[in-house]
Amino acid sequence: MKNMRRIPHAALGLAAFCGSFFSLFALFPSAQAEMTSTRPYRWLLVHPPSLVSPTISMKPAFAPSKQTLVAHSPSLIQAPTAPNAERRTKGMAKPSGRSACSSGTPCKMDEKSEELVKTLHQIFGIGSLVLLTATVILGQINAIDFMEGRLSPQAMLWAHRGLAIATAVAYGGARVLAWIMPSEKQEGGAGKGFDSAKAHNILSWLHGIGMIALVVGGILNRVIIPSSTDAKIAMTVSHLGIGYFTWVTLSAAAVVITFF
Protein backbone atom coordinates (compact mmCIF):
# COMPACT_ATOMS: atom_id res chain seq x y z
CA MET A 1 0.00 0.00 0.00
CA LYS A 2 2.84 2.32 0.82
CA ASN A 3 4.42 1.64 -2.58
CA MET A 4 1.12 2.20 -4.31
CA ARG A 5 0.82 5.57 -2.56
CA ARG A 6 4.33 6.59 -3.63
CA ILE A 7 3.71 5.85 -7.34
CA PRO A 8 1.54 8.95 -8.01
CA HIS A 9 4.04 11.22 -6.21
CA ALA A 10 6.94 9.73 -8.17
CA ALA A 11 5.04 10.05 -11.43
CA LEU A 12 4.19 13.66 -10.69
CA GLY A 13 7.80 14.42 -9.77
CA LEU A 14 9.10 12.73 -12.91
CA ALA A 15 6.59 14.58 -15.07
CA ALA A 16 7.51 17.90 -13.47
CA PHE A 17 11.21 17.21 -14.00
CA CYS A 18 10.72 16.26 -17.64
CA GLY A 19 8.44 19.21 -18.25
CA SER A 20 10.90 21.67 -16.76
CA PHE A 21 13.75 20.10 -18.72
CA PHE A 22 11.93 20.29 -22.05
CA SER A 23 10.67 23.79 -21.30
CA LEU A 24 14.20 24.98 -20.67
CA PHE A 25 15.36 23.20 -23.81
CA ALA A 26 12.60 24.85 -25.82
CA LEU A 27 13.17 28.30 -24.31
CA PHE A 28 16.94 28.27 -24.77
CA PRO A 29 16.98 28.93 -28.57
CA SER A 30 14.49 31.79 -28.24
CA ALA A 31 16.54 33.31 -25.43
CA GLN A 32 19.68 32.96 -27.51
CA ALA A 33 17.95 34.52 -30.50
CA GLU A 34 16.72 37.34 -28.29
CA MET A 35 20.22 37.94 -26.99
CA THR A 36 21.79 37.87 -30.41
CA SER A 37 19.07 40.08 -31.85
CA THR A 38 20.42 42.93 -29.75
CA ARG A 39 23.94 42.42 -31.04
CA PRO A 40 23.47 44.39 -34.26
CA TYR A 41 22.14 47.28 -32.17
CA ARG A 42 25.20 47.17 -29.89
CA TRP A 43 27.42 46.69 -32.90
CA LEU A 44 26.08 49.91 -34.45
CA LEU A 45 26.74 51.89 -31.25
CA VAL A 46 30.23 50.61 -30.52
CA HIS A 47 31.48 49.95 -34.04
CA PRO A 48 30.06 52.21 -36.76
CA PRO A 49 29.89 50.64 -40.21
CA SER A 50 32.56 53.05 -41.49
CA LEU A 51 35.09 51.67 -39.00
CA VAL A 52 34.48 47.93 -39.54
CA SER A 53 35.58 45.96 -42.55
CA PRO A 54 32.71 45.63 -45.06
CA THR A 55 33.65 41.99 -45.69
CA ILE A 56 32.16 40.89 -42.36
CA SER A 57 29.09 38.79 -43.03
CA MET A 58 26.03 39.06 -40.81
CA LYS A 59 25.14 35.42 -40.05
CA PRO A 60 22.34 34.17 -37.83
CA ALA A 61 22.91 34.31 -34.11
CA PHE A 62 22.83 30.53 -33.64
CA ALA A 63 25.76 30.06 -36.04
CA PRO A 64 28.34 32.79 -35.27
CA SER A 65 31.53 32.78 -37.30
CA LYS A 66 35.03 33.93 -36.39
CA GLN A 67 34.53 37.16 -38.29
CA THR A 68 31.49 38.15 -36.27
CA LEU A 69 33.33 37.29 -33.07
CA VAL A 70 36.19 39.55 -34.11
CA ALA A 71 33.69 42.36 -34.82
CA HIS A 72 32.34 42.09 -31.26
CA SER A 73 35.78 41.87 -29.62
CA PRO A 74 36.73 45.25 -28.08
CA SER A 75 40.38 44.29 -27.67
CA LEU A 76 40.84 43.50 -31.37
CA ILE A 77 38.68 46.19 -33.01
CA GLN A 78 38.51 49.22 -30.73
CA ALA A 79 42.26 49.66 -30.31
CA PRO A 80 43.17 50.06 -34.00
CA THR A 81 40.01 51.90 -35.02
CA ALA A 82 40.04 54.54 -32.26
CA PRO A 83 42.87 56.59 -33.85
CA ASN A 84 41.07 56.41 -37.20
CA ALA A 85 37.91 57.75 -35.57
CA GLU A 86 39.84 60.61 -33.99
CA ARG A 87 41.50 61.48 -37.27
CA ARG A 88 38.18 61.45 -39.10
CA THR A 89 36.50 63.64 -36.52
CA LYS A 90 39.44 66.02 -36.61
CA GLY A 91 39.27 66.17 -40.37
CA MET A 92 35.55 66.90 -40.29
CA ALA A 93 35.96 69.85 -37.88
CA LYS A 94 36.45 73.09 -39.78
CA PRO A 95 36.96 76.52 -38.28
CA SER A 96 34.27 79.05 -39.01
CA GLY A 97 34.19 82.84 -39.02
CA ARG A 98 36.58 85.43 -40.39
CA SER A 99 39.64 83.50 -39.22
CA ALA A 100 38.75 80.40 -41.28
CA CYS A 101 41.50 78.96 -43.44
CA SER A 102 41.39 76.86 -46.57
CA SER A 103 43.76 75.68 -49.23
CA GLY A 104 42.72 78.45 -51.61
CA THR A 105 42.53 81.43 -49.25
CA PRO A 106 45.07 82.36 -46.53
CA CYS A 107 44.22 82.73 -42.88
CA LYS A 108 42.78 86.09 -41.78
CA MET A 109 42.96 87.60 -38.33
CA ASP A 110 39.87 89.02 -36.72
CA GLU A 111 39.10 92.73 -36.65
CA LYS A 112 40.25 93.33 -33.07
CA SER A 113 43.63 91.70 -33.66
CA GLU A 114 44.07 93.56 -36.92
CA GLU A 115 43.30 96.92 -35.31
CA LEU A 116 45.68 96.16 -32.45
CA VAL A 117 48.51 95.27 -34.84
CA LYS A 118 47.92 98.42 -36.89
CA THR A 119 47.92 100.61 -33.77
CA LEU A 120 51.14 99.05 -32.47
CA HIS A 121 52.73 99.47 -35.91
CA GLN A 122 51.90 103.17 -35.89
CA ILE A 123 53.25 103.57 -32.35
CA PHE A 124 56.53 101.84 -33.18
CA GLY A 125 56.80 103.74 -36.47
CA ILE A 126 56.31 107.15 -34.86
CA GLY A 127 58.68 106.18 -32.06
CA SER A 128 61.38 105.15 -34.50
CA LEU A 129 60.91 108.41 -36.43
CA VAL A 130 61.31 110.50 -33.26
CA LEU A 131 64.38 108.51 -32.18
CA LEU A 132 65.90 108.74 -35.66
CA THR A 133 65.39 112.52 -35.66
CA ALA A 134 67.30 112.86 -32.39
CA THR A 135 70.01 110.48 -33.65
CA VAL A 136 70.51 112.45 -36.86
CA ILE A 137 70.74 115.76 -34.94
CA LEU A 138 73.40 114.41 -32.58
CA GLY A 139 75.20 112.77 -35.49
CA GLN A 140 75.28 116.10 -37.33
CA ILE A 141 76.78 117.85 -34.28
CA ASN A 142 79.43 115.15 -33.86
CA ALA A 143 80.23 115.24 -37.59
CA ILE A 144 80.73 119.04 -37.48
CA ASP A 145 83.12 118.67 -34.54
CA PHE A 146 85.04 115.95 -36.37
CA MET A 147 85.33 117.95 -39.60
CA GLU A 148 86.64 120.98 -37.68
CA GLY A 149 89.34 118.90 -36.05
CA ARG A 150 87.96 118.58 -32.55
CA LEU A 151 86.46 115.66 -30.68
CA SER A 152 82.93 115.85 -29.37
CA PRO A 153 82.33 115.20 -25.65
CA GLN A 154 81.96 111.55 -24.67
CA ALA A 155 78.43 112.23 -23.45
CA MET A 156 77.43 113.36 -26.96
CA LEU A 157 79.08 110.35 -28.58
CA TRP A 158 77.45 107.84 -26.23
CA ALA A 159 74.08 109.60 -26.52
CA HIS A 160 74.31 109.22 -30.30
CA ARG A 161 75.12 105.51 -29.98
CA GLY A 162 72.33 104.89 -27.47
CA LEU A 163 69.77 106.66 -29.63
CA ALA A 164 70.97 104.70 -32.67
CA ILE A 165 70.42 101.39 -30.82
CA ALA A 166 66.97 102.50 -29.60
CA THR A 167 66.05 103.58 -33.12
CA ALA A 168 67.07 100.23 -34.56
CA VAL A 169 65.03 98.34 -31.94
CA ALA A 170 61.89 100.45 -32.47
CA TYR A 171 62.25 100.26 -36.24
CA GLY A 172 62.66 96.47 -36.09
CA GLY A 173 59.46 96.18 -34.05
CA ALA A 174 57.58 98.29 -36.61
CA ARG A 175 58.85 96.09 -39.44
CA VAL A 176 57.77 92.89 -37.69
CA LEU A 177 54.30 94.30 -37.07
CA ALA A 178 54.08 95.40 -40.71
CA TRP A 179 54.92 91.84 -41.76
CA ILE A 180 52.14 90.44 -39.51
CA MET A 181 49.49 92.81 -40.86
CA PRO A 182 47.35 91.44 -43.75
CA SER A 183 48.05 92.90 -47.15
CA GLU A 184 45.51 94.39 -49.57
CA LYS A 185 45.26 91.11 -51.49
CA GLN A 186 44.26 89.26 -48.33
CA GLU A 187 41.70 91.95 -47.48
CA GLY A 188 40.18 91.80 -50.97
CA GLY A 189 41.43 95.10 -52.40
CA ALA A 190 41.83 95.61 -56.11
CA GLY A 191 45.35 96.99 -55.94
CA LYS A 192 45.58 98.15 -59.58
CA GLY A 193 45.86 101.89 -59.00
CA PHE A 194 48.65 103.80 -57.33
CA ASP A 195 47.38 104.68 -53.87
CA SER A 196 48.86 105.71 -50.53
CA ALA A 197 49.34 102.09 -49.44
CA LYS A 198 51.58 101.35 -52.43
CA ALA A 199 53.52 104.56 -51.91
CA HIS A 200 53.98 103.67 -48.26
CA ASN A 201 55.20 100.22 -49.27
CA ILE A 202 57.77 101.64 -51.70
CA LEU A 203 59.00 104.13 -49.10
CA SER A 204 59.25 101.33 -46.53
CA TRP A 205 61.67 99.49 -48.79
CA LEU A 206 63.76 102.65 -49.19
CA HIS A 207 64.06 103.52 -45.51
CA GLY A 208 64.55 99.83 -44.69
CA ILE A 209 67.65 99.72 -46.90
CA GLY A 210 68.79 103.03 -45.41
CA MET A 211 68.38 101.72 -41.86
CA ILE A 212 70.50 98.65 -42.61
CA ALA A 213 73.17 100.84 -44.21
CA LEU A 214 73.16 103.12 -41.16
CA VAL A 215 73.71 100.23 -38.74
CA VAL A 216 76.47 98.65 -40.83
CA GLY A 217 78.16 101.99 -41.56
CA GLY A 218 78.08 103.06 -37.90
CA ILE A 219 79.71 99.82 -36.78
CA LEU A 220 82.39 100.07 -39.46
CA ASN A 221 83.07 103.73 -38.68
CA ARG A 222 83.32 103.05 -34.97
CA VAL A 223 85.28 99.80 -34.87
CA ILE A 224 87.24 99.19 -38.08
CA ILE A 225 88.16 102.50 -39.74
CA PRO A 226 90.97 104.33 -37.92
CA SER A 227 90.68 107.97 -36.90
CA SER A 228 92.17 111.00 -38.68
CA THR A 229 92.24 109.40 -42.12
CA ASP A 230 90.60 110.12 -45.45
CA ALA A 231 88.59 106.90 -45.13
CA LYS A 232 87.25 108.14 -41.78
CA ILE A 233 86.16 111.43 -43.33
CA ALA A 234 84.50 109.70 -46.28
CA MET A 235 82.70 107.23 -44.02
CA THR A 236 81.50 110.02 -41.70
CA VAL A 237 80.10 112.07 -44.59
CA SER A 238 78.42 109.08 -46.24
CA HIS A 239 77.03 107.90 -42.89
CA LEU A 240 75.51 111.31 -42.27
CA GLY A 241 74.05 111.44 -45.79
CA ILE A 242 72.45 107.98 -45.38
CA GLY A 243 71.01 109.18 -42.08
CA TYR A 244 69.28 112.11 -43.77
CA PHE A 245 68.04 109.89 -46.60
CA THR A 246 66.55 107.41 -44.14
CA TRP A 247 64.95 110.19 -42.11
CA VAL A 248 63.34 111.75 -45.22
CA THR A 249 61.92 108.46 -46.54
CA LEU A 250 60.64 107.43 -43.11
CA SER A 251 58.97 110.83 -42.62
CA ALA A 252 57.43 110.66 -46.09
CA ALA A 253 56.05 107.17 -45.37
CA ALA A 254 54.45 108.42 -42.15
CA VAL A 255 52.91 111.45 -43.91
CA VAL A 256 51.59 109.43 -46.87
CA ILE A 257 49.89 106.74 -44.79
CA THR A 258 48.45 109.29 -42.32
CA PHE A 259 47.12 112.10 -44.53
CA PHE A 260 46.52 110.41 -47.91
C-alpha positions as CSV (number, residue, x, y, z in Angstrom):
1,M,0.0,0.0,0.0
2,K,2.8,2.3,0.8
3,N,4.4,1.6,-2.6
4,M,1.1,2.2,-4.3
5,R,0.8,5.6,-2.6
6,R,4.3,6.6,-3.6
7,I,3.7,5.9,-7.3
8,P,1.5,9.0,-8.0
9,H,4.0,11.2,-6.2
10,A,6.9,9.7,-8.2
11,A,5.0,10.1,-11.4
12,L,4.2,13.7,-10.7
13,G,7.8,14.4,-9.8
14,L,9.1,12.7,-12.9
15,A,6.6,14.6,-15.1
16,A,7.5,17.9,-13.5
17,F,11.2,17.2,-14.0
18,C,10.7,16.3,-17.6
19,G,8.4,19.2,-18.2
20,S,10.9,21.7,-16.8
21,F,13.8,20.1,-18.7
22,F,11.9,20.3,-22.1
23,S,10.7,23.8,-21.3
24,L,14.2,25.0,-20.7
25,F,15.4,23.2,-23.8
26,A,12.6,24.8,-25.8
27,L,13.2,28.3,-24.3
28,F,16.9,28.3,-24.8
29,P,17.0,28.9,-28.6
30,S,14.5,31.8,-28.2
31,A,16.5,33.3,-25.4
32,Q,19.7,33.0,-27.5
33,A,18.0,34.5,-30.5
34,E,16.7,37.3,-28.3
35,M,20.2,37.9,-27.0
36,T,21.8,37.9,-30.4
37,S,19.1,40.1,-31.8
38,T,20.4,42.9,-29.7
39,R,23.9,42.4,-31.0
40,P,23.5,44.4,-34.3
41,Y,22.1,47.3,-32.2
42,R,25.2,47.2,-29.9
43,W,27.4,46.7,-32.9
44,L,26.1,49.9,-34.4
45,L,26.7,51.9,-31.2
46,V,30.2,50.6,-30.5
47,H,31.5,49.9,-34.0
48,P,30.1,52.2,-36.8
49,P,29.9,50.6,-40.2
50,S,32.6,53.0,-41.5
51,L,35.1,51.7,-39.0
52,V,34.5,47.9,-39.5
53,S,35.6,46.0,-42.6
54,P,32.7,45.6,-45.1
55,T,33.6,42.0,-45.7
56,I,32.2,40.9,-42.4
57,S,29.1,38.8,-43.0
58,M,26.0,39.1,-40.8
59,K,25.1,35.4,-40.1
60,P,22.3,34.2,-37.8
61,A,22.9,34.3,-34.1
62,F,22.8,30.5,-33.6
63,A,25.8,30.1,-36.0
64,P,28.3,32.8,-35.3
65,S,31.5,32.8,-37.3
66,K,35.0,33.9,-36.4
67,Q,34.5,37.2,-38.3
68,T,31.5,38.1,-36.3
69,L,33.3,37.3,-33.1
70,V,36.2,39.6,-34.1
71,A,33.7,42.4,-34.8
72,H,32.3,42.1,-31.3
73,S,35.8,41.9,-29.6
74,P,36.7,45.2,-28.1
75,S,40.4,44.3,-27.7
76,L,40.8,43.5,-31.4
77,I,38.7,46.2,-33.0
78,Q,38.5,49.2,-30.7
79,A,42.3,49.7,-30.3
80,P,43.2,50.1,-34.0
81,T,40.0,51.9,-35.0
82,A,40.0,54.5,-32.3
83,P,42.9,56.6,-33.9
84,N,41.1,56.4,-37.2
85,A,37.9,57.7,-35.6
86,E,39.8,60.6,-34.0
87,R,41.5,61.5,-37.3
88,R,38.2,61.5,-39.1
89,T,36.5,63.6,-36.5
90,K,39.4,66.0,-36.6
91,G,39.3,66.2,-40.4
92,M,35.6,66.9,-40.3
93,A,36.0,69.8,-37.9
94,K,36.4,73.1,-39.8
95,P,37.0,76.5,-38.3
96,S,34.3,79.0,-39.0
97,G,34.2,82.8,-39.0
98,R,36.6,85.4,-40.4
99,S,39.6,83.5,-39.2
100,A,38.7,80.4,-41.3
101,C,41.5,79.0,-43.4
102,S,41.4,76.9,-46.6
103,S,43.8,75.7,-49.2
104,G,42.7,78.5,-51.6
105,T,42.5,81.4,-49.3
106,P,45.1,82.4,-46.5
107,C,44.2,82.7,-42.9
108,K,42.8,86.1,-41.8
109,M,43.0,87.6,-38.3
110,D,39.9,89.0,-36.7
111,E,39.1,92.7,-36.7
112,K,40.2,93.3,-33.1
113,S,43.6,91.7,-33.7
114,E,44.1,93.6,-36.9
115,E,43.3,96.9,-35.3
116,L,45.7,96.2,-32.5
117,V,48.5,95.3,-34.8
118,K,47.9,98.4,-36.9
119,T,47.9,100.6,-33.8
120,L,51.1,99.0,-32.5
121,H,52.7,99.5,-35.9
122,Q,51.9,103.2,-35.9
123,I,53.3,103.6,-32.3
124,F,56.5,101.8,-33.2
125,G,56.8,103.7,-36.5
126,I,56.3,107.1,-34.9
127,G,58.7,106.2,-32.1
128,S,61.4,105.1,-34.5
129,L,60.9,108.4,-36.4
130,V,61.3,110.5,-33.3
131,L,64.4,108.5,-32.2
132,L,65.9,108.7,-35.7
133,T,65.4,112.5,-35.7
134,A,67.3,112.9,-32.4
135,T,70.0,110.5,-33.7
136,V,70.5,112.5,-36.9
137,I,70.7,115.8,-34.9
138,L,73.4,114.4,-32.6
139,G,75.2,112.8,-35.5
140,Q,75.3,116.1,-37.3
141,I,76.8,117.8,-34.3
142,N,79.4,115.1,-33.9
143,A,80.2,115.2,-37.6
144,I,80.7,119.0,-37.5
145,D,83.1,118.7,-34.5
146,F,85.0,116.0,-36.4
147,M,85.3,117.9,-39.6
148,E,86.6,121.0,-37.7
149,G,89.3,118.9,-36.1
150,R,88.0,118.6,-32.6
151,L,86.5,115.7,-30.7
152,S,82.9,115.9,-29.4
153,P,82.3,115.2,-25.6
154,Q,82.0,111.5,-24.7
155,A,78.4,112.2,-23.5
156,M,77.4,113.4,-27.0
157,L,79.1,110.4,-28.6
158,W,77.4,107.8,-26.2
159,A,74.1,109.6,-26.5
160,H,74.3,109.2,-30.3
161,R,75.1,105.5,-30.0
162,G,72.3,104.9,-27.5
163,L,69.8,106.7,-29.6
164,A,71.0,104.7,-32.7
165,I,70.4,101.4,-30.8
166,A,67.0,102.5,-29.6
167,T,66.0,103.6,-33.1
168,A,67.1,100.2,-34.6
169,V,65.0,98.3,-31.9
170,A,61.9,100.5,-32.5
171,Y,62.3,100.3,-36.2
172,G,62.7,96.5,-36.1
173,G,59.5,96.2,-34.1
174,A,57.6,98.3,-36.6
175,R,58.9,96.1,-39.4
176,V,57.8,92.9,-37.7
177,L,54.3,94.3,-37.1
178,A,54.1,95.4,-40.7
179,W,54.9,91.8,-41.8
180,I,52.1,90.4,-39.5
181,M,49.5,92.8,-40.9
182,P,47.4,91.4,-43.8
183,S,48.0,92.9,-47.1
184,E,45.5,94.4,-49.6
185,K,45.3,91.1,-51.5
186,Q,44.3,89.3,-48.3
187,E,41.7,91.9,-47.5
188,G,40.2,91.8,-51.0
189,G,41.4,95.1,-52.4
190,A,41.8,95.6,-56.1
191,G,45.4,97.0,-55.9
192,K,45.6,98.1,-59.6
193,G,45.9,101.9,-59.0
194,F,48.7,103.8,-57.3
195,D,47.4,104.7,-53.9
196,S,48.9,105.7,-50.5
197,A,49.3,102.1,-49.4
198,K,51.6,101.4,-52.4
199,A,53.5,104.6,-51.9
200,H,54.0,103.7,-48.3
201,N,55.2,100.2,-49.3
202,I,57.8,101.6,-51.7
203,L,59.0,104.1,-49.1
204,S,59.2,101.3,-46.5
205,W,61.7,99.5,-48.8
206,L,63.8,102.6,-49.2
207,H,64.1,103.5,-45.5
208,G,64.5,99.8,-44.7
209,I,67.6,99.7,-46.9
210,G,68.8,103.0,-45.4
211,M,68.4,101.7,-41.9
212,I,70.5,98.6,-42.6
213,A,73.2,100.8,-44.2
214,L,73.2,103.1,-41.2
215,V,73.7,100.2,-38.7
216,V,76.5,98.7,-40.8
217,G,78.2,102.0,-41.6
218,G,78.1,103.1,-37.9
219,I,79.7,99.8,-36.8
220,L,82.4,100.1,-39.5
221,N,83.1,103.7,-38.7
222,R,83.3,103.1,-35.0
223,V,85.3,99.8,-34.9
224,I,87.2,99.2,-38.1
225,I,88.2,102.5,-39.7
226,P,91.0,104.3,-37.9
227,S,90.7,108.0,-36.9
228,S,92.2,111.0,-38.7
229,T,92.2,109.4,-42.1
230,D,90.6,110.1,-45.4
231,A,88.6,106.9,-45.1
232,K,87.3,108.1,-41.8
233,I,86.2,111.4,-43.3
234,A,84.5,109.7,-46.3
235,M,82.7,107.2,-44.0
236,T,81.5,110.0,-41.7
237,V,80.1,112.1,-44.6
238,S,78.4,109.1,-46.2
239,H,77.0,107.9,-42.9
240,L,75.5,111.3,-42.3
241,G,74.0,111.4,-45.8
242,I,72.5,108.0,-45.4
243,G,71.0,109.2,-42.1
244,Y,69.3,112.1,-43.8
245,F,68.0,109.9,-46.6
246,T,66.5,107.4,-44.1
247,W,64.9,110.2,-42.1
248,V,63.3,111.8,-45.2
249,T,61.9,108.5,-46.5
250,L,60.6,107.4,-43.1
251,S,59.0,110.8,-42.6
252,A,57.4,110.7,-46.1
253,A,56.1,107.2,-45.4
254,A,54.4,108.4,-42.2
255,V,52.9,111.4,-43.9
256,V,51.6,109.4,-46.9
257,I,49.9,106.7,-44.8
258,T,48.4,109.3,-42.3
259,F,47.1,112.1,-44.5
260,F,46.5,110.4,-47.9
